[in-house]
Amino acid sequence: MTKIKVACVQMDISHCDKDANIKKALSMAEHALSEGAEVIVFPEVFSTGFCYENMDHLAETQSGYTISRLCEFSRSNDCVIVASIIEKDVSGSNSIYYNLGFCIENGNIAGTYRKTHPFKKEGNFFEAGDSIKPIKLTKYNLKIGLEICYEVRFPEVARKLVLEGANILITIAEFPKPRRHIWNTLANARAIENQIPHIACNCTGSSPDSSFFGGSLIVDALGQLCVEADDAECVIIHTLDLDDVKNVRSVVRVFDDRNPHLYKI
């Protein structure tokens, strides 16, 4: 498969209201499906927002309510879902919390990614993940490079994902005002320098600590803007041609011309 239709659900996340957020997200996802979307992306911690004050109650394991609902939706609609939740890891003697990104394909978790770079206040509540690697989608024979919000500022994250075979870069975020120019610049840069399509999915609305500008966008492997949202709730959709990656890299051979021995820092 060389073409795939992708969608970003730019939603206003209701702080700490899991049921309302899941209901809204799936309703907006239904619209994306009606337009032919095959991969549907939700913003960072879409089901709760950063609900620190009630985190222990709302956090879930990977087999919990939110992922189970998304798996059911994915299975019923034969689609891929990309998102993150507040994860409670109960495998040890004490509970540990992560910002857990994941891809669901055909009703099953295809892979997970724990945010490796918590931002400011997040570091007081979340442990950092310790692994950066792409997630393979079997049906589409491609790999998703998933990064979360603040990590779009780290070119090393995207580059590592691409060097390990990612075909599409996805950033899910709660990127706040007034940093829209930063968001746009970084989202485009990650696509251009890695010669890869980039889906950058932000939220809109507000939380107790921040307000958000939306501005979700989809960029192709040339760094050309395909579609961009304003500050309203919406679904943006675009068909990506994955052959563009090969074409771009055959003209400007960035990955052939790298000198990794010079980059050790």
Protein Blocks (a to p, Z undefined) as FASTA:
>chain_A
ZZdcdddddddddehilklmmmmmmmmmmmmmmnopabdcddehklnopafklmmmmpcc
fklmklmmmmmmmmmnopadddddddddfkbmbdcddddddddeehiafbdcddfbdghj
lmmmpccdfbdcddddfklopacdddehjlmmmmklmmmmmmnopabdcdddddddfklm
mmmmmmmmmmmmnopacdddddehjdfkbccekjpacddfkopafbdcdfbdcddddddd
fklmmmmmmmmgmklmpcfklmpZZ
